[in-house]
Amino acid sequence: MSNAKQCDRCGRFFTHPGWSKTSYIVTDEWRGDGKEFDFCPDCERKLVRWLKDEVEK
């Protein structure tokens, strides 16, 4: 049985075969607040690129 998820950014359905993947983003490091997100591989790649200051222009 597959583990289909819906991307929290673009809304596309996707699967990560063999394992479940969720991204956890800390929104306030002093309180340790954070939120879990399900990102498709494309959106996850874009987020990592943005975090590394390599935003597509």
C-alpha positions in Angstrom: 0.0 0.0 0.0 1.4 3.4 -0.9 1.5 6.5 1.3 0.0 9.2 -0.9 0.1 12.7 0.4 -1.0 16.1 -0.9 1.6 18.9 -1.1 0.9 21.7 1.3 2.3 24.2 -1.1 1.1 23.3 -4.6 -1.7 20.8 -3.8 -0.4 18.1 -6.1 -0.7 14.5 -4.9 2.6 12.6 -4.6 4.2 9.5 -3.0 7.5 8.8 -1.4 7.9 5.1 -2.0 8.9 3.0 1.0 8.8 5.8 3.6 6.8 8.8 4.8 8.3 12.2 4.5 7.3 15.3 6.3 9.2 18.6 6.5 9.3 20.3 9.9 9.9 24.0 9.9 10.8 25.9 13.1 8.9 29.2 13.2 10.1 30.5 16.5 13.4 29.1 17.8 13.0 30.7 21.3 9.8 28.8 22.0 10.5 25.9 19.8 7.3 26.4 17.8 7.1 24.7 14.5 4.8 23.2 11.9 4.9 20.0 9.9 4.5 20.3 6.1 4.1 17.7 3.4 6.0 18.9 0.3 6.2 17.2 -3.0 9.8 16.7 -4.3 9.6 19.7 -6.6 8.4 22.1 -3.9 10.9 20.7 -1.4 13.7 21.3 -3.9 12.5 24.9 -4.4 12.4 25.5 -0.7 15.9 24.2 -0.2 17.1 26.4 -3.0 15.4 29.4 -1.5 16.8 28.6 1.9 20.3 28.5 0.4 19.6 31.9 -1.2 19.5 30.4 -4.7 16.0 31.5 -5.6 15.1 31.0 -9.3 14.8 34.4 -11.0 
